[in-house]
Every structure is written in structure tokens, then in C-alpha cells.
Amino acid sequence: MALPPAAGAAPPVTPFAAQPHGLGGGGLRRPSPAPLGAGLRLGPLFWPWEKVKVGPLSVSPMGFGTWAWGNQLLWGYQESMDSELQECFNLALKNGINLFDTADSYGTGKLNGQSERLLGRFIREFEGPIKSPDDVVIATKFAAYPWRLTSGQFVSACKSSLERLELDRLGIGQLHWSTAKYAPLQERALWDGLVEMYEKGLVRAVGVSNYGPKQLLKIHSYLASKGVPLSSAQVQFSLLSMGDEQMELKTVCDSLGIRLIAYSPLGLGMLTGKYDASNLPKGPRSLLFRQILPGLESLLTCLKQIAEKKGKTMSQVAINWCICKGTIPIPGVKTVRHVEENLGALGWRLSPAEISELESAGMAAPKKMIQNVFQTA
């Protein structure tokens, strides 16, 4: 039996109910309730005090990634998807999600920068109040292209992103990858670019992406010497990406007060339970899935068992694991159903025993997720 909210408490938020989205004519489907004792809670998906600090920013415990918004090669993007992507954005924002991650390189061919352009349009056309900069936090990544050789060119890249987003200032400006392996002199110029865009007030916080623990320590020290705090480090992090280097990176982040943002928390879809050796995704992902999926039987079985016990889905359990590890997962979304699914990862927690069980199963997998080729040591 559902208990009424305590006196003075905020009324429970029903994130999926009575929010028409133009698909099928009805309101969004409410997920099945979790069984008693499985983490069911009264109230919203998360309370204001459960937001996470990223430097000066206050963000939702989970954000959404927009890699697919403009990417035709890997994710099959078509401009006909834009209306539903707007609905994805609206539904996320209405349910408290305020962190959206993008990059100036997202979008294939002529659609380069499309993700940023779409986010800018969606913010402008959102039918609801956006009262403060914290209401929508855009984190974009600036590519370390070989022709970006000076700090001024990197600042210009930031200004171009702001034009596409139609914003005066970004939430988080991030260096997309390190050039330490092949162009260390360029990297110092890019670091200076981060300093300059922060000092000019173009970004509220500075972050990096695809940095390993050793290089993270170096840039943190350099930025600190310039009076610029390093607020975030974005890296591939999931039950398929928790090797020694990833966990060392998490330890370094914790010791320095840097928030780890976990991209690909679902292993590009391998942790959703939707695929097996006879049912592979289309496109380049199928090659990777064919290598790794056959060895994931134990992990996927563990995910399924815990999901059934919690009244959740495998995806929700995998994302919740990232939250329990103190990271901000940013699963990608292409459809309203993706948003519905991912929102179900909030408002509850895995038990320590369940976390341990999942990690044991993940470590036992014979093949792990291939790390980003740009990630440094």
C-alpha cells in the first residue's frame, strides 16, 4: 500500500505520467513499480540536496549524452528525428535532468556541430521556465584538432560552440582528448586555451575528457598554477570499463575534488540485455559486439537477476552502479523511450552486496570494453 507523503513534503513526482509526446497520442507509460523493499521511494526522482557538485555547478545525479544527435555513421541519425529529440530534451528537463553533454565534433560530414545546434534550438524552444544558468548545464568538448595549435585558436573553438548553442557562456568547457602521446607542445597551448576561456568568462567550469591518471595530475597542477580549478574528468566508465587504470583515475579524481563523468555507462548497449550473438546492432558496433558479447553471459545474468529483484531493467541497474560509484553517468538518448528507461535508474540504490556481485561478474568477463584510443596514461 502506498503511504501518503508526510506533512509539508513535496508531492510525489510522477515522471512519466500525463506528459503527452505526440507518439501514439497518449501520455508516457509509467514503468512497473518496484517491489517492496527494492528501493521504492516517495517524492521526486531525486531531491534538490541530492544534486551533485561539479566545481561551481549543481547538476543532476545523471546527465544525458548527445553523441547520436547528428551522427549518421554509428547511430543512424536523420533530421526527421529532430522532433523526437526535442521531446527527449523536454522530458529530461521536466524531470530534473539538467546536464547535457556534447562536443564540437559531434555530427558526421556536413552535420558536424549538429548536436550543439540542436541543443541550442531545444533550449530556446523549451516550453517551460529556465530561470538560472543551473537550470540547463551544457558541457561541450573541444576537439584537439591538429590545426588548433594556439590558445587563441582553442578560444575561438569555444566561441564557435557558443554561437551554435546560442549561449553566452558554457557550463563546462572540456578538452576532448590529450595530445601528449603525439604532440605534447600542442597540448600545452590547449591547456592555455582552457585557462583563457575560463578567465574570459566563456565557461563556468573547466574539464577534460579521455585523460588517464598520470596526465590528469599534470593538467590539474598546471591549471592550479594559473588559478583555474579543474572541475571534471570525463572517461569511459562502466561494468565493462573498470580496469586498474579507470579505478586509479577515479581515486585521483576523488583525492583532488574532480568529478568523474562516466560516458558509455551501458557499454554502447552491451549491458542493456537487448543484444546477443544472434542479434547484433547494425553498423560498426556489430564488430565490437561480436568480439565481447560471447564472454558476458555471467555479467548479463547477474544484471538480469538483480534487475528482476529490484523491479528494474538491466540498463537501469548498470547506470545505477555508476551512480553508486560516485560518478555522473551520461547515457546517450535518441528516443523518448530511452529517456523513460534511463530515468528509472534514479531514486534508488544498489546494496553493497549487489555492487560487489556485479563487479565480480564484470571482472570475470574474458574481454573488456576497448578503451578509447585517445585515452592517455
Disulfide bonds with the S-S distance in Angstrom:
none
